[in-house]
């Protein structure tokens, strides 16, 4: 459930690569329990935004404040922040020489210093939730793409993050594997986990989002509820973007039972 407390505030964020602006004075707030979906054309700055929020890219200007802590300060310990702001990438990033359970236990035990018994209990809980407890001793090479992505999500959740960032987590999956990953994220949304999701899955975005952020050329062009954005976008740029997609068979309303069809991808 979304509440009024702001958990993340971004003000006038700037990021450039080789002098070319990618994020241009971007300003945004996220409330606790909110699911924010970020969409836009390729190269507009969506993934860069997430990488800045997780400290994987240094910013050129502006401010990121997470629960009152200024993350853009030189004193920020990003290794500690990443325990509270989890991130899942396109390409799983699992350690190939560790089995599923070892991949998941690594962070809580070695980084956070938790008891192995406690971390194991949490890993069992999440693996059961995503239907992979029986694959706990499998190595990444023995898993399908959808299974590896679900393990990557569990690995992040095992750290008890306060926000989860998802960066195009279905981009490298075959179409038949997309739904099993999206179902996991839909369930997390229903449980009130704060999430920022970058996706090209328009039907999924409509089903899961509390708010849609549409970015173009590094600036926020639209910020609105999903029903408003998809049915009556305020700008010509958003309308042109949405004309690419077909929404036949998609259920209306956020956090329903999800799309009836496999979402259309850009």
Rosetta blueprint (number, residue, H / E / L):
1 X L
2 X L
3 X L
4 X L
5 X L
6 X E
7 X E
8 X E
9 X E
10 X E
11 X E
12 X E
13 X E
14 X E
15 X E
16 X E
17 X E
18 X L
19 X L
20 X E
21 X E
22 X E
23 X E
24 X E
25 X E
26 X E
27 X E
28 X E
29 X E
30 X E
31 X E
32 X L
33 X L
34 X L
35 X E
36 X E
37 X E
38 X E
39 X E
40 X L
41 X L
42 X L
43 X L
44 X L
45 X L
46 X H
47 X H
48 X H
49 X H
50 X H
51 X H
52 X H
53 X H
54 X L
55 X L
56 X L
57 X L
58 X L
59 X L
60 X L
61 X E
62 X E
63 X E
64 X E
65 X E
66 X E
67 X L
68 X L
69 X E
70 X E
71 X L
72 X L
73 X L
74 X L
75 X L
76 X L
77 X L
78 X H
79 X H
80 X H
81 X H
82 X H
83 X H
84 X H
85 X E
86 X E
87 X E
88 X E
89 X L
90 X L
91 X L
92 X L
93 X L
94 X L
95 X L
96 X L
97 X L
98 X L
99 X E
100 X H
101 X H
102 X H
103 X H
104 X H
105 X H
106 X H
107 X H
108 X H
109 X H
110 X H
111 X H
112 X L
113 X L
114 X L
115 X L
116 X H
117 X H
118 X H
119 X H
120 X H
121 X H
122 X H
123 X H
124 X H
125 X H
126 X H
127 X H
128 X H
129 X H
130 X L
131 X L
132 X L
133 X H
134 X H
135 X H
136 X L
137 X L
138 X L
139 X E
140 X H
141 X H
142 X H
143 X L
144 X L
145 X H
146 X H
147 X H
148 X H
149 X H
150 X H
151 X H
152 X H
153 X H
154 X H
155 X H
156 X H
157 X H
158 X L
159 X L
160 X L
161 X L
162 X L
163 X E
164 X E
165 X E
166 X E
167 X E
168 X L
169 X L
170 X L
171 X L
172 X L
173 X L
174 X L
175 X H
176 X H
177 X H
178 X H
179 X H
180 X H
181 X H
182 X H
183 X H
184 X H
185 X H
186 X H
187 X H
188 X H
189 X H
190 X H
191 X L
192 X L
193 X L
194 X E
195 X E
196 X E
197 X E
198 X E
199 X L
200 X L
201 X L
202 X H
203 X H
204 X H
205 X H
206 X H
207 X H
208 X H
209 X L
210 X L
211 X E
212 X E
213 X E
214 X E
215 X E
216 X E
217 X L
218 X L
219 X E
220 X E
221 X E
222 X E
223 X E
224 X E
225 X L
226 X H
227 X H
228 X H
229 X H
230 X H
231 X H
232 X L
233 X L
234 X L
235 X L
236 X H
237 X H
238 X H
239 X H
240 X H
241 X H
242 X H
243 X L
244 X L
245 X L
246 X L
247 X L
248 X L
249 X L
250 X L
251 X L
252 X L
253 X L
254 X L
255 X L
256 X L
257 X L
258 X L
259 X L
260 X L
261 X L
262 X L
263 X L
264 X L
265 X L
266 X L
